[in-house]
């Protein structure tokens, strides 16, 4: 959390307010400040100026509104500072689609008290639709209060902002969920912002487990006749095609199989399983071990040690009905 505090801001209230802060915001993109439209007020318009402080910095800075959408639509506002910001303070933005179940941190400025920010945390329940049918990010936390609106939802696993808090918890709603505007909507509202697709280490590991094709060597010499013959087996719309390459060891059968397999990845997006059968070695891969490899690709935690070849043969590693491309060696 310490690393992102230098990118969190508190927006000052107007002179007639009894509160020091009207809400929170954060630095993102190219010299931009992001907050919620309702934090700035219903009568706010492009060009209006506001003052703010960055957490841990006593300097008072100003910014002008360059884009704003009412609470009934996006409830977002983008400001450009009119006084310089410290360099390298922009927080990365990521789509919230991979955030379900992750822990998050938030830092905002409650309306009570002096210039003292407040840390909160909780878990991300996932993407939902609000009463107006808009995409929203539902949060589980009893540590968010008035003044946190506009603060970034920092996904601890993705290490990126996945949303902007839009609705906190009132004093009479402790225990109820909060909601944030997911970065999916932020990108729609202001296309100039760069939002990334990020996955947690666990999700990346799961992807690698199902997408196993090694890359063929960059200096592969084209074999158009053989490639055309292999492609022909996948052109008739069948759900699966079986191809075999035979020949002496070392003539490039595996490389040729990998070239055609990479061409077919788009037709088999769920998984591509690569098995080294070690057929010419002194210890070729046993059928049971080959089946364990395929099953573990889909179910890494499955305990298959007690299953024999017959039991493994009838066990289904997936239920999607997709037949992955599997070049054998």
C-alpha positions as CSV (number, residue, x, y, z in Angstrom):
1,X,0.0,0.0,0.0
2,X,2.9,2.4,0.7
3,X,3.9,2.4,-2.9
4,X,0.6,3.8,-4.1
5,X,0.0,6.4,-1.4
6,X,2.1,8.9,-3.3
7,X,-0.5,8.7,-6.1
8,X,-3.6,9.3,-3.9
9,X,-5.1,12.8,-3.7
10,X,-7.6,14.5,-1.4
11,X,-9.9,17.1,-3.2
12,X,-10.6,20.2,-1.0
13,X,-14.1,21.2,-0.3
14,X,-15.4,24.7,-1.1
15,X,-15.2,27.6,1.3
16,X,-18.8,27.1,2.5
17,X,-18.4,23.5,3.4
18,X,-18.0,22.3,7.0
19,X,-15.7,19.5,5.7
20,X,-12.0,19.9,4.7
21,X,-12.3,17.3,1.9
22,X,-15.0,16.7,-0.6
23,X,-13.6,13.3,-1.7
24,X,-10.7,11.4,-3.1
25,X,-9.0,10.8,-6.4
26,X,-5.8,9.4,-7.9
27,X,-3.2,10.0,-10.5
28,X,-3.3,7.9,-13.7
29,X,-2.5,8.2,-17.4
30,X,-0.6,11.1,-18.8
31,X,-0.7,13.8,-16.1
32,X,-4.4,13.1,-15.3
33,X,-6.4,13.0,-12.0
34,X,-9.4,10.7,-11.9
35,X,-12.3,11.0,-9.5
36,X,-16.1,10.7,-9.4
37,X,-18.4,13.3,-11.0
38,X,-20.5,13.5,-7.8
39,X,-17.4,14.4,-5.8
40,X,-17.1,17.6,-7.8
41,X,-20.8,18.4,-7.6
42,X,-23.9,18.3,-9.8
43,X,-23.2,21.7,-11.3
44,X,-19.6,21.0,-12.3
45,X,-18.6,21.6,-15.9
46,X,-15.5,21.3,-18.1
47,X,-13.1,24.0,-17.3
48,X,-13.9,24.3,-13.6
49,X,-10.9,24.4,-11.2
50,X,-10.3,22.5,-8.0
51,X,-7.5,22.3,-5.4
52,X,-6.1,19.1,-4.0
53,X,-3.2,17.7,-2.0
54,X,-1.2,14.5,-2.7
55,X,-1.0,12.2,0.3
56,X,2.2,12.9,2.2
57,X,2.8,16.2,0.4
58,X,1.9,19.6,1.9
59,X,1.8,21.4,-1.4
60,X,-1.6,22.6,-2.5
61,X,-2.1,22.0,-6.3
62,X,-4.9,22.9,-8.7
63,X,-6.5,21.1,-11.6
64,X,-9.1,21.8,-14.3
65,X,-11.9,19.5,-15.4
66,X,-11.3,18.2,-18.9
67,X,-14.1,15.6,-19.0
68,X,-17.1,14.8,-16.8
69,X,-20.1,12.5,-17.0
70,X,-23.0,12.8,-14.6
71,X,-23.7,10.3,-11.9
72,X,-26.6,9.0,-13.9
73,X,-24.3,7.7,-16.6
74,X,-20.6,7.1,-15.8
75,X,-20.2,9.2,-12.6
76,X,-16.6,10.0,-13.6
77,X,-14.5,13.1,-14.0
78,X,-11.0,13.6,-15.4
79,X,-8.9,16.6,-14.4
80,X,-5.6,18.0,-15.8
81,X,-3.4,19.6,-13.1
82,X,-2.5,23.2,-13.8
83,X,0.5,22.9,-11.5
84,X,3.1,20.2,-12.1
85,X,2.7,16.8,-10.6
86,X,5.7,14.7,-9.3
87,X,7.0,12.4,-12.0
88,X,6.2,8.7,-12.3
89,X,3.1,8.8,-10.1
90,X,0.6,7.3,-12.5
91,X,-1.1,4.2,-11.2
92,X,-1.6,1.3,-13.7
93,X,-5.2,0.5,-14.7
94,X,-6.5,-3.0,-15.3
95,X,-9.8,-4.6,-16.3
96,X,-11.8,-5.9,-13.4
97,X,-12.8,-9.1,-15.1
98,X,-10.1,-11.1,-13.3
99,X,-10.5,-9.6,-9.9
100,X,-13.3,-11.8,-8.4
101,X,-12.2,-13.1,-5.0
102,X,-9.1,-10.9,-4.8
103,X,-8.2,-8.7,-1.8
104,X,-8.2,-4.9,-2.4
105,X,-6.8,-1.9,-0.6
106,X,-8.2,1.6,-0.7
107,X,-7.1,5.0,0.7
108,X,-9.4,7.9,0.9
109,X,-10.3,11.1,2.8
110,X,-13.3,10.8,5.2
111,X,-15.2,14.0,5.6
112,X,-14.5,14.1,9.3
113,X,-11.1,15.2,10.7
114,X,-8.2,17.1,9.3
115,X,-5.8,16.3,6.5
116,X,-5.5,12.6,7.5
117,X,-6.1,9.9,4.9
118,X,-7.6,6.6,5.9
119,X,-6.7,3.1,4.8
120,X,-9.3,0.5,4.1
121,X,-9.4,-3.0,2.7
122,X,-11.7,-5.9,1.8
123,X,-12.5,-8.4,-0.9
124,X,-13.8,-8.0,-4.4
125,X,-17.1,-9.9,-5.0
126,X,-17.1,-9.4,-8.7
127,X,-18.7,-7.6,-11.6
128,X,-22.5,-7.0,-11.4
129,X,-25.1,-4.8,-12.9
130,X,-26.5,-1.9,-10.9
131,X,-30.2,-0.7,-10.7
132,X,-29.6,1.2,-14.0
133,X,-28.1,-1.7,-15.8
134,X,-24.6,-0.3,-15.7
135,X,-21.6,-2.5,-15.0
136,X,-20.4,-2.2,-11.4
137,X,-17.7,-3.8,-9.2
138,X,-19.1,-5.1,-5.9
139,X,-16.9,-4.9,-2.9
140,X,-17.1,-6.5,0.6
141,X,-15.7,-4.2,3.2
142,X,-17.0,-2.4,6.4
143,X,-14.0,0.1,6.4
144,X,-15.2,2.4,3.6
145,X,-17.0,5.6,4.7
146,X,-18.1,9.0,3.4
147,X,-15.2,10.8,1.6
148,X,-13.8,7.7,-0.1
149,X,-15.7,8.3,-3.3
150,X,-13.2,8.7,-6.2
151,X,-10.5,6.6,-4.5
152,X,-8.9,3.8,-6.5
153,X,-9.6,0.1,-5.8
154,X,-6.2,-1.4,-5.7
155,X,-6.2,-5.1,-6.5
156,X,-3.4,-6.6,-4.3
157,X,-3.0,-9.6,-6.6
158,X,-3.0,-7.8,-10.0
159,X,-1.1,-4.9,-8.6
160,X,-3.3,-2.4,-10.5
161,X,-6.3,-0.2,-10.1
162,X,-9.4,-2.1,-11.1
163,X,-12.1,0.5,-10.2
164,X,-13.0,3.9,-8.8
165,X,-15.1,3.8,-5.7
166,X,-18.5,5.4,-6.4
167,X,-20.7,4.4,-3.5
168,X,-19.4,3.9,0.0
169,X,-21.2,2.8,3.2
170,X,-23.4,5.1,5.2
171,X,-23.3,5.0,9.0
172,X,-26.6,3.1,9.0
173,X,-25.4,0.5,6.3
174,X,-22.4,-1.1,8.0
175,X,-22.0,-4.6,6.6
176,X,-23.6,-3.7,3.3
177,X,-21.5,-3.9,0.1
178,X,-19.9,-0.9,-1.6
179,X,-19.7,-0.4,-5.3
180,X,-17.0,0.9,-7.7
181,X,-16.9,1.9,-11.3
182,X,-14.8,-0.8,-13.0
183,X,-12.0,0.2,-15.3
184,X,-14.0,-1.3,-18.2
185,X,-16.3,1.7,-17.9
186,X,-13.4,4.1,-17.3
187,X,-11.9,3.2,-20.7
188,X,-15.3,3.7,-22.4
189,X,-15.6,7.1,-20.8
190,X,-12.1,8.4,-21.6
191,X,-10.5,6.3,-24.4
192,X,-7.2,8.1,-23.9
193,X,-6.6,6.1,-20.7
194,X,-4.7,2.8,-21.2
195,X,-6.3,-0.1,-19.4
196,X,-4.5,-3.4,-19.3
197,X,-5.6,-7.0,-19.1
198,X,-3.9,-8.5,-16.1
199,X,-4.1,-11.9,-14.5
200,X,-2.9,-13.1,-11.1
201,X,0.1,-15.5,-10.9
202,X,-2.3,-18.4,-10.3
203,X,-4.3,-17.5,-13.5
204,X,-1.1,-17.2,-15.5
205,X,0.0,-20.5,-14.2
206,X,-3.3,-22.1,-15.2
207,X,-3.0,-20.6,-18.7
208,X,0.5,-22.0,-19.1
209,X,-0.6,-25.4,-18.0
210,X,-3.2,-25.5,-20.8
211,X,-1.2,-23.8,-23.5
212,X,2.0,-25.9,-23.8
213,X,3.2,-25.5,-27.4
214,X,6.9,-24.8,-27.6
215,X,7.9,-22.3,-30.3
216,X,9.4,-23.8,-33.5
217,X,12.9,-22.6,-34.3
218,X,13.0,-19.2,-36.1
219,X,15.1,-20.6,-38.9
220,X,12.6,-23.3,-39.9
221,X,12.9,-24.1,-43.6
222,X,9.5,-24.1,-45.3
223,X,8.1,-27.5,-46.4
224,X,5.1,-26.4,-48.4
225,X,4.1,-29.8,-49.7
226,X,4.1,-31.4,-46.2
227,X,2.4,-28.4,-44.6
228,X,-0.4,-28.5,-47.2
229,X,-1.0,-32.2,-46.6
230,X,-1.3,-31.6,-42.9
231,X,-3.6,-28.6,-43.3
232,X,-5.9,-30.6,-45.5
233,X,-6.9,-32.8,-42.5
234,X,-8.3,-29.8,-40.7
235,X,-10.3,-28.2,-43.5
236,X,-13.4,-30.4,-43.6
237,X,-15.0,-29.0,-40.4
238,X,-14.5,-32.1,-38.3
239,X,-14.3,-31.7,-34.5
240,X,-11.0,-33.5,-34.5
241,X,-8.3,-34.5,-36.9
242,X,-5.5,-37.1,-36.5
243,X,-2.2,-36.6,-38.3
244,X,0.9,-38.6,-38.1
245,X,4.5,-37.9,-39.2
246,X,6.9,-40.7,-39.7
247,X,10.6,-40.8,-40.7
248,X,14.1,-41.2,-39.3
249,X,15.0,-39.5,-36.1
250,X,16.4,-35.9,-36.4
251,X,14.8,-35.0,-39.7
252,X,12.5,-32.4,-38.2
253,X,9.1,-34.1,-37.6
254,X,8.5,-32.4,-34.3
255,X,9.4,-29.0,-35.7
256,X,7.0,-29.5,-38.6
257,X,4.2,-30.6,-36.2
258,X,4.8,-27.5,-34.1
259,X,4.6,-25.2,-37.1
260,X,1.2,-26.6,-38.1
261,X,0.0,-26.7,-34.5
262,X,0.7,-23.0,-34.1
263,X,-1.2,-22.2,-37.2
264,X,-4.2,-24.0,-35.7
265,X,-4.1,-22.4,-32.2
266,X,-7.0,-20.0,-33.1
267,X,-9.2,-23.0,-33.9
268,X,-8.4,-24.7,-30.5
269,X,-8.3,-21.7,-28.1
270,X,-9.1,-23.7,-24.9
271,X,-5.9,-25.7,-24.7
272,X,-3.0,-27.2,-26.6
273,X,-1.3,-30.1,-25.0
274,X,2.3,-31.1,-25.8
275,X,3.5,-34.6,-25.0
276,X,7.1,-35.8,-25.5
277,X,6.6,-39.5,-25.8
278,X,10.3,-40.2,-25.9
279,X,9.6,-42.9,-28.4
280,X,13.3,-43.4,-29.5
281,X,14.8,-43.2,-26.1
282,X,15.6,-46.2,-23.8
283,X,12.7,-45.2,-21.5
284,X,9.6,-44.2,-23.6
285,X,6.8,-42.5,-21.8
286,X,4.2,-45.0,-20.5
287,X,0.6,-44.6,-21.6
288,X,-0.5,-44.1,-18.0
289,X,2.1,-41.2,-17.6
290,X,0.9,-39.6,-20.8
291,X,-2.7,-39.7,-19.6
292,X,-1.7,-38.3,-16.2
293,X,0.0,-35.4,-18.0
294,X,-3.1,-34.6,-20.0
295,X,-5.4,-34.8,-16.9
296,X,-3.1,-32.7,-14.7
297,X,-3.0,-30.0,-17.4
298,X,-6.7,-29.4,-16.6
299,X,-6.7,-30.4,-13.0
300,X,-3.3,-29.7,-11.4
301,X,-4.3,-30.7,-7.9
302,X,-5.8,-34.1,-8.9
303,X,-4.3,-37.1,-7.1
304,X,-3.9,-39.7,-9.8
305,X,-1.2,-41.8,-8.2
306,X,-3.6,-44.7,-7.3
307,X,-5.2,-44.9,-10.7
308,X,-4.1,-47.5,-13.2
309,X,-4.1,-47.2,-17.0
310,X,-7.6,-48.5,-17.4
311,X,-9.0,-46.1,-14.7
312,X,-7.1,-43.1,-16.2
313,X,-8.5,-44.0,-19.7
314,X,-12.1,-43.5,-18.6
315,X,-11.5,-40.3,-16.5
316,X,-12.5,-37.2,-18.3
317,X,-10.0,-34.3,-17.8
318,X,-12.4,-31.7,-19.0
319,X,-16.1,-31.3,-19.8
320,X,-16.0,-28.5,-22.4
321,X,-16.1,-30.8,-25.4
322,X,-13.1,-29.1,-26.9
323,X,-10.5,-31.2,-28.5
324,X,-7.1,-29.5,-28.1
325,X,-4.4,-29.7,-30.7
326,X,-1.7,-32.0,-29.5
327,X,1.4,-32.5,-31.5
328,X,3.1,-35.7,-30.4
329,X,6.8,-36.4,-30.5
